Amino acid sequence: MATPRSDALVLFGVTGDLAHKMIFPALYAMTKRGVLKVPVIGVAFPKWSLARIHNRVTDSIKRSGGIDDKNALHHLLSLLSYINGDYKDPATFTALRKALGKARRPAHYLAIPPSLFETVIEGLGTAKLAEHARVIVEKPFGRDLTSARELNRIARSVFSEDSIFRIDHFLGKEAIMDILYFRFANSFLEPIWNRNYVASVQVTLAENFGVKGRGAFYETAGCLRDVVENHLFQIIALLAMEPPADRDFGAVQNEKAKVFRAMRPLKSKDLVRGQYVGYRKEPDVAKNSDIETFCALRLFIDSWRWAGVPWYVRSGKYLPENTTEVIVELKPPPQKLFADSAPATGQSNYLRFQLSPNSAIALSARVKRAGKDFVGDQRELYLSEEQGGEELPYERLLSDAMAGDGALFTREDAVEAAWIVVDSVLKTHHKVLPYKRGSWGPKDADAIIAPGSRWHNPSP
């Protein structure tokens, strides 16, 4: 039986930066595609007029790419209404109930600071606005294992698990979905996708900018919480998971959760934390801050498929490039038939997934040079590249959540299993090491790579 779609979208935090930068463009795209036809009710504290909300929506769409369909914009604005009020005030939820009118299956999107999640969820429950409803919770879902469990407990006391959608915009990216498709749509990959043929896996998420005025937020989060435990762990789960029985939400989530449970909890020796020079001079940053803006870690997945294979993960601010990339390095041939078939320096054959800024899948293989000598060069063969017409991540995820499709969202057990992996090093770790802006982080990060290998630094 088809799951009924949500018949209204309630957007808590409608006046915030997330709504302005990401959500309004997604709603506009949904309207252009004809998939957003239900009321959109914005809720926030400021006493703004509806006209001001409309102006903010229009400004957002202009900044994100321009208005190319005035009819769609007018239709979106006609769907939008606004309630101002304190989330701790029952009157706010009374007004929301009235604004919902005949809607009985709303989707409540919490685009608000994590400190307010529990307040709003409990407010929805007390006002009886959770029955037959869905709740979409923006990351971070907790800041450690204890807080994640508490938030899960509160959310489950009001909503059923299949009505809770923990949103990570990374999972809505076309390139992330390419990984899942490429892995399980091609038969040639499965025989080599294991510890017998894979030497290591590297995942790099590099940003060539700093905290951009978000020092106060970063002081409460840091790179490990902000990027690695969620975004990059989700990428690893797609790379490492066993084939699901089908594409059903439960089947996919079961296999991803197994990966997180198989991850070996990190120890301080597995982690290098860095901080770019000048971070402590950023607004709202402590003068003696020990928050990391870079982290590199060595991870192991203790499963039959991946036992002994190191997974190297790193991310940071003010690195040389703005890119996300995965390198799956294969072991050299078992017999050194040709002198250069197992290079003394550099990498052997590898598979490369470039996830941003462009989407590409490439295979690196050795190709013989012309002539009598059996020597060759490493060449990349592009298997796929970015295509036009892609859905925006938030567009895809909001559409899926309102349709009740949870395949691209994270389940309670997976959230807690991922926090277990990093929980100990959140509390016990070495001090941050300074690194220059435009570098690839502290030199100590090189030490966690196995001898004979090195970090692969993405290039444009």
MONOR-V797136 format. One line per field, one symbol per residue. ss: DSSP state (@ for helix, = for strand, . for the rest). phi: phi as a letter, one per 30 degrees, with the letter a starting at -180 (. if undefined). Layout:
ss: ???
phi: ???
This chain:
ss: .......=====....@@@@@@@@@@@@@@@@@.....======.....@@@@@@@@@@@@@@@.....@@@@@@@@@@=====.....@@@@@@@@@@@.....=====...@@@@@@@@@@@@@.......=====......@@@@@@@@@@@@@@..@@@====.@@@@.@@@@@@@@@@@@.@@@@.......=========........@@@@@@.@@@@@@@@@@@@@@@@@@@........@@@@@@@@@@@@@@=....@@@======..@@@............========........=======......========...................=======...=========.......==========.......@@@@@@@@@@@......=.@@@@@@@@@@@@@@@@.....===.......@@@@@@............
phi: .dddddcabccdidcddddddbddeddddddddiccbcdccdbadedcdddddddddddeddddljccbddddddddddcbbbcldddceddddddedddhddbbdcccccbeedcededdddddddhccdicbbccdddcibadddddddddddddccdedcccdcbeedcdedddedddddccbdddedcdaddbcdabcbbbcbcbcdhiceddddcciddddbddceddddedddcdddddaceeddddeddddddddddedceddbccbbddjedcdeicddcecddcbbbbcbbcdbedceiddccbaaachcdbcabbbbcdcddedcddcecdbedbicdeacbcccadccabbccbdbdddkddcbbbdbccdcabdbdidddedddddddddciccdcccceddeddddedcedddcbadddcdbddiccjdddddddddeibadcdebd
